[in-house]
Amino acid sequence: MFIGAINSTLRQYLVSIRDVFDGARVIVGCSGNFTSEATLTQYAKPLEIHSNDVSFYSALVGGWLTEQPLNFEVSNEYAWLRNYMDTPTKQVASIMVLLDMLPYEKRNNPHSARMWDIYHNEFGNIVEETSDKLVKANIHVASFYAGDVFDHFRRFENDEKCIYCCYAPTYKGGYERMYRRLDEIVEWNEPTYPMLDDQRRDELLEWMSKRQYLWYDDRLLEKYAPILKQRRGLQRTVYLYSNIASSALFAGFGKGELPRWKLAQSDFEIDSNTNIVACRIKTSELEQFKEAFLSKEIDFAHGTWAFAVYANETIVGFFEFDPPKVYRAIDELYLMSDFPVPNTQYARLSKLISMLAVCGETRGTMERIRERRVRTVLTTAFTERAVSMKYRGVMKLVKRGQTEDGHKFLNYATAFNDQSYKEVLNKWLIKHSSKRQ
């Protein structure tokens, strides 16, 4: 529901050491979306939690959590937002929905225009739904300080019961980049603060290390031994440093042992007599193949409906769908991942998997699963290239963009076609099967 969450592994770690927070006054710096506060509220028994951040979004949420609503004005360009902000809860909900909506603001392609229209037409209903979720949120915060994290920490430096936790942004530009457009739309009493460059981070960590602390950083520091190391996909390697845990914990994303399924090898042949089908599998089973086969430069996430592509009785690839981000875009699906098994002789096997994922037979399967019509499919390719060769000719490029930490991506979309698996196979055999490796 909130934006800027710390990841699940770190949340699980906080739960695993929850006893150390019992009865403590927890001072959180760079709260972001208050995920650590929510985790500690649910699983630990801290005496109090005092939060901090500098962005408008976090200050808005922090003010709402502490029943001290934030004063702000919306620009005339978005004056229509004011109609949905008659309570503090709806103020927060409206900004949350707006942040989801802003990526489509330019409406420079059919998909963006359609998504913008959906958000705009259903804005009030989505705000109501978001407000209901906010009311049910279980986050207890005693105070919120909008300002410099070091100043925030120093306010409690004489209290021996404190544990200091800092989750500074782990990408260049931090909140200034993430909320740039939002800051153009709203006007509020912005705090002034020095940037958390490497020198200032070192000063802050040095101060914290003399107290009970937990520090999140994307640097491997010589002076401190990390207790948690995380690297996944496009995200940088991030380290957790702390003196409140008694034992070291290193969380990786190892391959593990794969299910004993028959996978295509280098001598496997695909021809016009091959029977191609997509069979549903557990997402947990697909997760193991993602770990093993996908590049470490791919930031994969969990999907909802996973499939293995069988050629006769041999698996040649996988694809996975997720529901649309906007609930009322009920006829859309998000293609979370699609990839072939490695080491076959076919250089363009990945294109076959993509073609199968968007064909009519797959659409029919998904309509039976969801018990509703589906029309379009969307996906994202992370690449420095101008186009994704896997999706070229299969889907249409609708957007070029860049993540907060500088990685380029391409958004693709298409309508499901009416082809059967057999028709897709024959088309692929004619156009692509001759490319061998």
N, C-alpha and C positions, 0 to 999 in steps of 0.2 A: 504493500500500500504506500509506504514512504519511499523517497528517492535517496540513493546513496548508501545502501545497506552494507554493513560489514558482512563478509561471506559466511557461509554455513559452517565451515571448518572452525573459524574463529569463534562463532557462537557456541559451537559444541565444546570448544576448549573452555570458554567461560563457564559453561554448565559443569564441566568436569572439575573445576576448581571453585565451585560456588561457595563452599564452606568458608573460604578465606574472606569472603565479603560479608559474612554474617556479623551484624553489629557494627560494621564499619561505616564511616562516612565516605562515600565514593565520589570523587571529584573527577568529572569527565571533561576532557578537552577535545574540541573538534567533534562534537556529537553527531554531526551529519543528519541522519534521519532517526537518531535515538534508538538504534537497534540494540546497542549494548545495554542501554537503560531498560528496554523492554525485556531483554534476556534476564537481567539481574532482578527485575521486578517479579518475573514469573518463577525463577528457579532459586534465587538466593533470598537472604533476609538482611539486606543492608539497613543501617540506621537511617540514612538519607542518601539521596543522589542529587548532586548539583551539576548542572549541565552548562555547556558553553559552545558557541560557534559565532561566526561573523556574517554568514549569508542571510539574505532576507528570508529565504525559505525556512531555514532552521530557526531563525528568530520568531517567525510566525508560528511555527509548531511549538517552539519552546514557550512562547507567551500563552498559547492555548493550553498547554499542559499545566502551566502554573497559574492559570486563571487570571493572567494579566495580558489581555489582548493587545496586540501590536497595532500602533497607529500607522496607517499608510494610505496613500492615494493612488488610484489607478489612472493612467493617462487617458485622454479623451479618445485615443485610437481604440481602446478597449473599454470604453465607458459602459458597454452592455454587461460587463462582468458585475457591475454594482447591483444589478437586479437579483443576483444570486447570493449576496453577501449580507443578509439581514441578521445573521447570528455569527459569533466567533467560530463556531464549528463549520459553518458553511463558508466562511472566509477561507479557512484552511483547505476545505474540500475543493473550493473553486480554484485555488492556486494549484493544487495537486492535479486537477483535471486539465488546467491550462498548460502545465508543464508537459503532460502527455500529448497535448494537442499541438504545441508549438513546432515540433519537427515537421509538421505538414503545412506550416503557415504560408510558405511560398506558393504552394499549389502549382508547381511548375511541371507536373505530369499528371496523367489521369488518376493514378493511384493516390497521390498526395491530395488532389482535389476532392476525390471521393471520401478519403479519410477525414479531411477538414470538414466537409459537409456533414458527415455522420456526427462528429464531435459537436459541431455548431448546432445542429438540429436537435440533438439529444442532450445538450449540455446540462439542462436543468435536471433531467432524470439521472444522469451520471453523478451529478453533484449530490443528489439525494441518496443514492446508493453509497457513495463515498462517505457521506456524513454518517450514515448508519454504521458503517465499519469503524469510523473514528470513535463514535460513542462507545463501541464495544472494546476499543483498544485498552490494553492493560499496561499502562506505563505510568509510573509514579516518579515525579521529579519535584524536589523541594524548591529549587530555584533555577533560573536560567540567566546567564550572563552573556550579553551580546558584546563581544570585544576580544581583545588579545588573550590568547590562551595562557600566556605566562602571567599576566595580571590576574586572570581568573584563579590560577593555582596559588598565587601568593596571598590571596585573601584568606587561605586556610592553613598557611604554613606553620602556625603555632598549635595546630590541632593534631595530636599524635594518633588519633583514631582514623586518620584519612588514608585512603588508597587513591593514588593519582593514576588516571588512565588517559592516554592520549592517542587519538586515531587521526593523525595529520594526513592531509591528502597525499596520495602516493603517485601522483602524476603531475607533470608540469602545468602550471596555470591554476590548478586547484579549482576552488569554487568560482573564481573570477571567470574562468572559461565556461564552466558548466552552466552558470546562471546569467550569462551575458545578456541574452535577449530578455529574460525576465526583469533584469535590472533596468532595462530601457522602458519597460511597461509600468513599473511601480516606482513610487517615490516614498522614501521613508528616512528616518534619522539614522543613516548608516554609521557604524562605528569606524573609527580610524585605528589602524593596527599595522605594525611592521610585518613584512613578509616572512614566512617561515622558510628561509633559505637554509642551506646546510649549516652555516655557522650558527644561526640562531637555534636550529634544531639541536645542535651539539650542546649549546648552553642550556637549553631547556632540559635535555636528557641528563646532563651533569647534575642539575638541581634536583631532578626527580630521583636520580639514583641514590641520593642520600636519604630517601624516604621510601615508603612502600609504593611500588610503581608497576605499571604495565604500559609498554611503549611499542607502537606499531610503526614500522619503517621499511622503506624499500631499499635500504642500504645495508650491506654486510659490514658491521662495525668491528674493528679490531679490538676495541677496549671491552666490548660486551659480548657475551655468548648468547645466541638466540635460543629460546626454548621452543619456538615453533617456526617452521620454515614452510612456506607455501609457494608453489609455482603451478599455475594452471593457464594454459592457452596463451592468449594475447596479453594477459596481465603480467606485470613484472613479478619477479620473485619478491615476496614480502616476508619480513621477519618480525617476530614478536620477541621483545626483550622484557624481562621481568625478574623481580626478586621475591615474589610472593608465592611462587610454585616450588615445591620441594624436589621435583624430578623433571628431567628434560623430556620434551615431547616433540618429535619431528613428524609432521603430517605431510605425506606426499601423495601422489596420485599414481601409484604403481600399477603395472599392467595386471598383475595377479594371474591366476589360472583361468584360461578361457573355457567356456562350455565345450564339451567334446562333440562338436558338430562338424559335418563334412564340408570343408571349404574348398573352393576351386584352387587348383595348383597351376603351375606353369604349362603343363601339358593338357589342360582342360580345353575341350573344343565346344564351341557354340555354333550350331547350324540351323537351317530352316526346320529341322525335325525336333529341335529342342523345345521342351515344354516349359514356358516361363510362367511362374506364379509368384505372388507376394503373399506371404503368410504372416499373420500377426504373431508377435513375440512380446515378452515382457520388456518394459523399458529398462529394468535392472539388468537383463541379459544383454541388451544392446549397449548399455553403459560399459560393459567389460570390453566390447569390441571397439568402442570409441577410444577407451584408454589405450588399447593395444595398437590400433591402426591409424588413428588420426594424428596429424602433425601436432607437435607441442606448441606450435604457433597458432593453433585454432582454439578459441575460447568456447568450447562446447558447453551446452547446458542440457538439463533434463527435459525431454519432451513428454507427450502424453500418450501417443499411439505409435508404436514401433512395429516395423515390418522387416522380415528377412526375404530377400529375393532369391528364389530357387530356380536353377536351371536343371530340369529333371530333378534329381535328388541332391544336388550340390548347391551350396549357397555361394552366390557371386556378388552379393552386396546387401546394403541395408538402407532404409530411409525411415524418417520419423516426423510426425506432425505434432503441432501444438495448436490450441485454440487461438482465435484472433485476439489481439490485445484489447480491442474495443468490443465489448460484449455484443453490442447490437450489429456488428458486422458479421452476422451469423452465417453468411454464405462464404466466408473466407477461411482459409487454413494457413498456418505458417509452417513451412518446411524447415524443421529444426536442423535436420542433418540428412545427407544422402551421400553414400560413399561405397566404392567397391571393395572387395577383399584385395589385398596386395598380391603382387608377384604372379599375376596371370600373364598370358602372352598378349592381351588386348590393351593397347595404349589408350583406347577411348571407351573402356568399360564404364568409367564414371558417367559418361554421357548416357549410356543405356539406363543406368539407375535413375538418373534425373528424368529421362523421358518416361520411364515407367511410373515415376512418382506423380506426374501431372497428367496421366492418361485417363480416359473415361472409365476404365475398369477399376482403377484406384478410387476415382471419385465415387463410383457406385458402392464400393466397400465402405468408404468413409461416411456416405449418406446413411447406410444401414447402421453403422456404429453410432452416429450422432442422432439418427432419427430426424434428420432435416436435410434440406438441400444444401449443397456446397457448390460454389461457382468458380472462385479464384483461389490461387495459391501464391504465397509470397515467400521470399527467402533472402538471405544476406550472404554475400561472399566477401571475405576479408582478403584483400589482395592489393598490391601496389600497381598492378597492371590496369590498363584502361578498360578491359573487359575480362570476364571470366569465360574461358574457352569451354568449360563444362556446361555452362548455361546458354552460351551463344547458340541461337537457333532453336532453343528449347523454351526460354523465357525472355521477356523484354526487360532491358535495363531501364529502371525508373528513377534511380537516384545514385549519385556519387557523394560520399561523405567521409567524415573522419571522426574517430572516437576522441574522447577527452584527452587520452594520452598519445594521440598522434597517429594511430593506425588507420589506414584508409580502408573503406569498405564500399561495396556496391550492393544496392537493393534491386532485386529482380522480382517480376510479377508476371502472371499469365492466367488466362482462363483454362480450366481443365478442358481437354479436348474430348472427343468421342471415340478415341481409338481403344481397341482391345490390347491385351498384352501381346497377343500373337502379331497384330498389326504393327505394334511398336517394335517388336523384335525384327520383323522383316525389313522395316525401314532402317533400323540400325545396321543390320547385316549388309544392306546395299551401300550405305553411306560411310560406315565407320569401322566395320569389322576387319577390313584389310590393313588397318594401321596396327602393326605388331611391334612388340618391344622385346 
